[in-house]
Amino acid sequence: MFGRYINETGCKVPIKKLGGGFYLFGTRKIYAKILNGKLVIRVGGGYMIITEFIATYADVELQKLDKLRESGIDPHAPEEDTKKPTGRGSMAGKASPKNQKDKTISLQGDVAMAGTHRQKKMTQ
C-alpha cells in the first residue's frame, strides 16, 4: 500500500523497501503500517498520516539527498555484489583444542581479596 500511494502522489523522494515494514525514505529510515485503515508512519512516540508525513519531510529529505550526492554519496545507489566473503581463518596445521594437553596452573593471589584458593585448569 505504501508503494502504491507514493506512486500515485508522485513524491520525488526515493524510497527503498528494507523489509518488515521498514523503508528508507530519502536518508531517513521509517516504519510504515496500516492503522485503522490508514497508512501511517512512525514518528517519535506516535504515528503521522502519510500525507502529513510527506508534506513535512519530503523537502527536507530532498535537500539532504542533494547534499549527499554533491559529496559523491548516494544512499539509494544499487549495492555492488562484487565483494567476496572473507574466510575466518583456517585450522590447517594447527592442533585442535581437543588434542592439546591440559595443564594445571596454580594461581597465587591476595588471599584476603580472593576469598578462596583453588587450582584452575587451563589449556594452552
DODO-724193 format. One line per field, with one value per residue: residue number from 1; residue in one letter; z, y, x of N, C-alpha, C in turn. Coordinates in Angstrom, 1 decimal, always signed. Layout:
<sites>
pos	[NUM / ...];
code	[A / ...];
n_Z	[Z / ...];
n_Y	[Y / ...];
n_X	[X / ...];
ca_Z	[Z / ...];
ca_Y	[Y / ...];
ca_X	[X / ...];
c_Z	[Z / ...];
c_Y	[Y / ...];
c_X	[X / ...];
</sites>
This chain:
<sites>
pos	[1 / 2 / 3 / 4 / 5 / 6 / 7 / 8 / 9 / 10 / 11 / 12 / 13 / 14 / 15 / 16 / 17 / 18 / 19 / 20 / 21 / 22 / 23 / 24 / 25 / 26 / 27 / 28 / 29 / 30 / 31 / 32 / 33 / 34 / 35 / 36 / 37 / 38 / 39 / 40 / 41 / 42 / 43 / 44 / 45 / 46 / 47 / 48 / 49 / 50 / 51 / 52 / 53 / 54 / 55 / 56 / 57 / 58 / 59 / 60 / 61 / 62 / 63 / 64 / 65 / 66 / 67 / 68 / 69 / 70 / 71 / 72 / 73 / 74 / 75 / 76 / 77 / 78 / 79 / 80 / 81 / 82 / 83 / 84 / 85 / 86 / 87 / 88 / 89 / 90 / 91 / 92 / 93 / 94 / 95 / 96 / 97 / 98 / 99 / 100 / 101 / 102 / 103 / 104 / 105 / 106 / 107 / 108 / 109 / 110 / 111 / 112 / 113 / 114 / 115 / 116 / 117 / 118 / 119 / 120 / 121 / 122 / 123 / 124];
code	[M / F / G / R / Y / I / N / E / T / G / C / K / V / P / I / K / K / L / G / G / G / F / Y / L / F / G / T / R / K / I / Y / A / K / I / L / N / G / K / L / V / I / R / V / G / G / G / Y / M / I / I / T / E / F / I / A / T / Y / A / D / V / E / L / Q / K / L / D / K / L / R / E / S / G / I / D / P / H / A / P / E / E / D / T / K / K / P / T / G / R / G / S / M / A / G / K / A / S / P / K / N / Q / K / D / K / T / I / S / L / Q / G / D / V / A / M / A / G / T / H / R / Q / K / K / M / T / Q];
n_Z	[+0.0 / +0.7 / -1.3 / -3.5 / -2.9 / -2.9 / -5.5 / -6.8 / -5.8 / -6.7 / -5.3 / -5.0 / -3.5 / -3.2 / -2.4 / -0.6 / -0.1 / +2.9 / +4.4 / +6.6 / +7.2 / +7.3 / +5.7 / +3.5 / +3.4 / +1.5 / +3.2 / +5.6 / +7.8 / +8.1 / +9.6 / +8.4 / +8.6 / +8.5 / +10.1 / +11.6 / +9.1 / +7.7 / +6.1 / +8.0 / +9.4 / +11.6 / +13.9 / +16.2 / +19.3 / +18.3 / +15.6 / +12.2 / +9.7 / +6.3 / +4.3 / +5.8 / +6.7 / +4.3 / +3.4 / +5.5 / +5.6 / +3.0 / +1.4 / +3.1 / +3.1 / +0.3 / +0.1 / +1.8 / +0.4 / -2.0 / -1.1 / -0.1 / -2.5 / -4.0 / -2.6 / -3.4 / -2.4 / -2.5 / -1.1 / -2.1 / -4.2 / -6.2 / -4.5 / -4.7 / -5.6 / -5.7 / -3.7 / -2.2 / +0.2 / +3.1 / +4.6 / +7.8 / +8.7 / +8.9 / +10.2 / +9.4 / +9.9 / +12.5 / +15.9 / +17.1 / +19.6 / +21.3 / +21.1 / +22.4 / +25.3 / +28.6 / +31.2 / +34.5 / +36.4 / +39.1 / +40.6 / +42.4 / +44.6 / +46.3 / +49.2 / +51.1 / +49.5 / +47.5 / +48.6 / +48.1 / +47.6 / +45.0 / +42.5 / +39.1 / +36.1 / +33.0 / +29.5 / +27.1];
n_Y	[-1.2 / +1.2 / +1.7 / +1.9 / +4.2 / +6.1 / +6.1 / +7.0 / +9.6 / +10.8 / +11.5 / +12.9 / +12.0 / +9.4 / +6.0 / +3.1 / -0.2 / -1.9 / -4.0 / -5.9 / -3.8 / -1.6 / +1.2 / +3.1 / +6.4 / +8.7 / +9.8 / +8.9 / +6.4 / +4.7 / +3.5 / +2.0 / +1.4 / +0.0 / +1.5 / +1.5 / +1.4 / +3.3 / +4.5 / +4.9 / +6.5 / +5.9 / +8.2 / +9.7 / +9.3 / +8.5 / +8.2 / +9.4 / +10.5 / +9.5 / +11.5 / +13.9 / +13.3 / +13.2 / +15.9 / +17.2 / +16.2 / +15.6 / +17.7 / +18.4 / +16.0 / +15.7 / +17.9 / +17.0 / +14.7 / +15.8 / +17.2 / +15.1 / +13.7 / +15.6 / +15.4 / +13.0 / +10.7 / +8.3 / +7.2 / +5.6 / +4.2 / +1.3 / -1.5 / -3.0 / -6.3 / -7.4 / -8.0 / -10.5 / -13.1 / -13.2 / -15.5 / -16.9 / -17.8 / -20.5 / -23.8 / -25.4 / -27.2 / -26.6 / -27.6 / -29.2 / -27.9 / -30.0 / -31.8 / -30.7 / -30.8 / -30.8 / -28.5 / -27.9 / -25.1 / -23.3 / -20.7 / -17.9 / -15.5 / -12.5 / -13.6 / -12.5 / -10.9 / -12.6 / -14.7 / -17.4 / -20.3 / -22.0 / -24.4 / -23.7 / -25.2 / -24.9 / -24.6 / -24.6];
n_X	[+0.8 / +2.0 / +3.9 / +2.2 / +0.7 / +2.8 / +3.5 / +1.2 / +1.0 / +3.2 / +5.5 / +8.7 / +10.8 / +13.2 / +12.4 / +13.1 / +12.5 / +13.1 / +12.3 / +10.0 / +8.2 / +9.8 / +11.3 / +13.5 / +13.3 / +14.3 / +17.0 / +16.2 / +15.3 / +12.3 / +9.2 / +6.4 / +2.9 / -0.5 / -3.0 / -6.0 / -7.2 / -5.8 / -2.8 / +0.1 / +3.0 / +5.6 / +6.6 / +8.6 / +7.1 / +4.6 / +2.3 / +2.1 / -0.1 / +0.3 / +0.1 / +0.5 / +3.1 / +4.6 / +4.2 / +5.6 / +8.2 / +9.3 / +10.6 / +12.8 / +14.2 / +14.8 / +16.6 / +18.7 / +19.5 / +20.4 / +22.7 / +24.2 / +24.7 / +26.1 / +28.5 / +29.3 / +28.0 / +25.4 / +22.7 / +20.7 / +21.8 / +22.4 / +23.6 / +26.8 / +27.5 / +29.9 / +31.7 / +33.6 / +33.0 / +34.9 / +37.2 / +37.3 / +39.6 / +41.9 / +42.2 / +44.2 / +47.1 / +47.2 / +46.9 / +44.0 / +41.8 / +40.9 / +42.9 / +45.0 / +47.2 / +46.1 / +46.9 / +47.6 / +47.6 / +48.7 / +47.3 / +48.4 / +47.2 / +46.1 / +45.1 / +43.3 / +41.7 / +40.8 / +39.2 / +38.9 / +41.1 / +42.2 / +43.0 / +43.2 / +42.2 / +43.7 / +44.0 / +46.5];
ca_Z	[+0.0 / +0.8 / -2.7 / -4.4 / -2.5 / -3.3 / -7.0 / -7.1 / -5.4 / -7.5 / -4.4 / -5.6 / -2.6 / -3.5 / -1.3 / -0.8 / +0.9 / +3.7 / +4.9 / +7.9 / +7.4 / +7.3 / +4.4 / +3.5 / +2.8 / +1.3 / +4.1 / +6.8 / +8.0 / +8.6 / +9.8 / +7.9 / +8.8 / +8.4 / +11.4 / +11.4 / +7.7 / +7.1 / +6.1 / +8.9 / +9.6 / +13.0 / +14.1 / +17.6 / +20.1 / +17.8 / +14.2 / +11.4 / +8.4 / +5.2 / +3.7 / +6.7 / +6.7 / +3.1 / +3.5 / +6.5 / +5.5 / +1.7 / +1.0 / +3.9 / +2.6 / -1.0 / +0.3 / +2.3 / -0.7 / -2.9 / -0.4 / -0.2 / -3.9 / -4.3 / -2.0 / -4.0 / -1.7 / -2.9 / -0.2 / -2.9 / -5.3 / -6.0 / -3.8 / -5.5 / -5.1 / -6.1 / -2.6 / -1.9 / +1.6 / +3.6 / +5.5 / +9.2 / +9.1 / +8.7 / +11.3 / +8.8 / +10.5 / +14.0 / +16.7 / +17.6 / +21.1 / +21.9 / +21.1 / +23.2 / +26.6 / +29.7 / +32.1 / +35.7 / +36.8 / +40.4 / +40.6 / +43.7 / +44.7 / +47.6 / +49.9 / +51.7 / +48.4 / +46.6 / +49.2 / +48.0 / +46.9 / +44.3 / +41.3 / +37.9 / +35.0 / +31.9 / +28.3 / +26.3];
ca_Y	[+0.0 / +2.4 / +1.9 / +2.3 / +5.6 / +7.0 / +6.1 / +7.8 / +11.0 / +11.4 / +12.0 / +12.8 / +11.4 / +8.0 / +5.2 / +1.8 / -1.1 / -2.6 / -5.2 / -5.8 / -2.5 / -0.5 / +1.8 / +4.2 / +7.5 / +9.6 / +9.4 / +8.6 / +5.1 / +4.9 / +2.3 / +2.2 / +0.3 / +0.4 / +1.7 / +1.9 / +1.6 / +4.4 / +4.3 / +5.8 / +6.4 / +6.1 / +9.5 / +9.9 / +8.4 / +8.3 / +8.0 / +10.5 / +10.0 / +9.6 / +12.8 / +14.9 / +13.0 / +13.7 / +17.3 / +17.7 / +15.7 / +15.4 / +18.8 / +18.3 / +14.8 / +16.1 / +18.7 / +16.1 / +13.8 / +16.7 / +17.5 / +13.8 / +13.4 / +16.5 / +14.9 / +11.7 / +9.6 / +8.2 / +6.1 / +4.7 / +3.6 / -0.2 / -2.1 / -3.9 / -7.6 / -7.9 / -8.4 / -11.9 / -13.3 / -13.5 / -16.6 / -16.6 / -18.4 / -21.9 / -24.6 / -26.3 / -27.1 / -26.2 / -28.6 / -28.9 / -27.7 / -31.2 / -32.6 / -30.1 / -31.3 / -30.0 / -28.2 / -27.4 / -24.0 / -22.8 / -19.2 / -17.3 / -14.2 / -12.0 / -14.5 / -11.7 / -10.4 / -13.7 / -15.4 / -18.9 / -20.7 / -23.3 / -24.5 / -23.6 / -26.0 / -24.1 / -25.2 / -23.6];
ca_X	[+0.0 / +2.9 / +4.5 / +1.1 / +0.4 / +3.9 / +3.5 / +0.0 / +1.1 / +4.3 / +6.5 / +10.1 / +11.8 / +13.3 / +12.0 / +13.7 / +11.9 / +14.1 / +11.6 / +9.4 / +7.5 / +10.8 / +11.6 / +14.4 / +12.6 / +15.4 / +18.0 / +15.5 / +14.7 / +10.9 / +8.4 / +5.0 / +1.9 / -1.9 / -3.6 / -7.4 / -7.5 / -5.0 / -1.3 / +0.7 / +4.4 / +6.0 / +7.3 / +8.7 / +6.3 / +3.3 / +2.2 / +1.6 / -0.7 / +1.3 / +0.0 / +1.2 / +4.5 / +5.3 / +4.2 / +6.5 / +9.6 / +9.8 / +11.5 / +14.0 / +14.9 / +15.4 / +17.8 / +19.7 / +20.0 / +21.2 / +24.0 / +25.0 / +25.1 / +27.2 / +29.7 / +29.6 / +27.4 / +24.0 / +22.2 / +19.8 / +22.5 / +22.4 / +24.8 / +27.6 / +27.6 / +31.2 / +32.5 / +33.6 / +33.0 / +36.2 / +37.3 / +37.6 / +40.9 / +41.9 / +42.8 / +45.2 / +48.4 / +47.1 / +46.3 / +42.7 / +41.8 / +40.7 / +44.2 / +46.1 / +47.3 / +45.6 / +47.9 / +47.1 / +48.4 / +48.4 / +47.3 / +48.5 / +46.7 / +45.9 / +44.1 / +42.2 / +40.9 / +40.2 / +38.1 / +39.2 / +42.3 / +42.0 / +43.8 / +42.4 / +42.6 / +43.7 / +44.6 / +47.3];
c_Z	[+0.0 / -0.6 / -3.6 / -4.1 / -3.0 / -4.8 / -7.5 / -6.9 / -6.2 / -6.5 / -5.0 / -4.8 / -2.9 / -2.2 / -1.6 / +0.3 / +1.6 / +4.2 / +6.3 / +8.2 / +7.4 / +5.9 / +4.6 / +2.7 / +2.7 / +2.2 / +5.4 / +6.8 / +8.7 / +8.8 / +9.4 / +8.2 / +8.6 / +9.8 / +11.2 / +10.0 / +7.0 / +7.2 / +7.0 / +9.0 / +11.0 / +13.1 / +15.6 / +18.4 / +19.5 / +16.3 / +13.5 / +10.1 / +7.3 / +4.5 / +4.5 / +6.7 / +5.5 / +3.0 / +4.4 / +6.1 / +4.1 / +1.2 / +1.8 / +3.4 / +1.2 / -0.9 / +0.8 / +1.2 / -1.7 / -2.3 / -0.4 / -1.6 / -4.4 / -3.7 / -2.5 / -3.3 / -2.2 / -2.1 / -1.0 / -4.1 / -5.1 / -5.4 / -4.8 / -4.8 / -5.4 / -4.9 / -2.3 / -0.3 / +2.0 / +4.6 / +6.9 / +9.6 / +8.9 / +9.9 / +10.7 / +9.5 / +12.0 / +14.7 / +17.2 / +19.1 / +21.9 / +22.0 / +21.9 / +24.6 / +27.6 / +30.7 / +33.3 / +36.2 / +38.1 / +40.3 / +42.0 / +43.6 / +46.1 / +48.2 / +50.5 / +50.7 / +47.7 / +47.3 / +49.2 / +47.4 / +46.2 / +43.0 / +40.1 / +36.8 / +33.7 / +30.7 / +27.6 / +25.0];
c_Y	[+1.3 / +2.7 / +2.4 / +3.8 / +6.5 / +7.2 / +7.0 / +9.3 / +11.6 / +12.0 / +11.8 / +12.2 / +9.9 / +7.1 / +3.7 / +0.9 / -1.9 / -3.9 / -5.1 / -4.5 / -1.4 / -0.1 / +2.8 / +5.3 / +8.6 / +9.1 / +8.8 / +7.2 / +5.2 / +3.5 / +2.7 / +1.1 / +0.9 / +0.4 / +2.3 / +2.2 / +2.7 / +4.1 / +5.4 / +5.5 / +6.7 / +7.3 / +9.7 / +8.9 / +8.0 / +8.0 / +9.2 / +9.9 / +10.3 / +10.9 / +13.9 / +14.6 / +13.5 / +15.2 / +17.9 / +17.4 / +15.6 / +16.5 / +18.7 / +17.1 / +15.0 / +16.9 / +17.9 / +15.3 / +14.6 / +16.9 / +16.2 / +13.5 / +14.3 / +16.1 / +13.5 / +10.5 / +9.5 / +7.0 / +5.2 / +4.1 / +2.1 / -0.6 / -3.0 / -5.2 / -8.3 / -8.4 / -9.9 / -12.1 / -13.7 / -14.6 / -16.1 / -17.2 / -19.9 / -22.6 / -25.5 / -26.1 / -26.8 / -27.4 / -28.2 / -28.7 / -29.0 / -32.0 / -31.9 / -30.7 / -30.3 / -29.7 / -27.6 / -26.3 / -23.5 / -21.3 / -18.7 / -15.9 / -13.7 / -12.8 / -13.7 / -11.2 / -11.5 / -14.4 / -16.9 / -19.1 / -22.0 / -23.3 / -24.5 / -24.5 / -25.1 / -24.9 / -24.1 / -24.2];
c_X	[+0.9 / +3.4 / +3.4 / +0.8 / +1.5 / +3.8 / +2.3 / +0.3 / +2.3 / +5.4 / +7.9 / +11.1 / +11.9 / +13.0 / +12.5 / +13.1 / +13.1 / +13.6 / +11.0 / +8.7 / +8.5 / +11.1 / +12.7 / +13.7 / +13.7 / +16.6 / +17.5 / +14.9 / +13.3 / +10.2 / +7.0 / +4.1 / +0.5 / -2.5 / -5.0 / -7.7 / -6.7 / -3.5 / -0.7 / +2.2 / +4.7 / +6.9 / +7.4 / +8.0 / +5.0 / +3.4 / +1.7 / +1.0 / +0.3 / +1.2 / +0.7 / +2.7 / +5.2 / +5.3 / +5.3 / +8.0 / +10.1 / +10.8 / +12.8 / +14.8 / +15.5 / +16.6 / +18.9 / +20.3 / +20.8 / +22.6 / +24.8 / +25.5 / +26.2 / +28.5 / +30.1 / +29.0 / +25.9 / +23.5 / +21.3 / +20.5 / +22.5 / +23.7 / +25.5 / +27.7 / +28.9 / +32.1 / +32.4 / +33.6 / +34.4 / +36.1 / +37.6 / +38.9 / +40.8 / +42.6 / +43.9 / +46.5 / +48.4 / +46.5 / +44.9 / +42.7 / +41.6 / +42.0 / +45.3 / +46.1 / +46.8 / +46.8 / +47.2 / +48.1 / +47.8 / +48.4 / +47.4 / +48.0 / +46.6 / +44.7 / +43.0 / +41.2 / +40.1 / +39.1 / +38.3 / +40.5 / +41.9 / +42.8 / +42.8 / +43.0 / +42.6 / +44.4 / +45.4 / +47.6];
</sites>
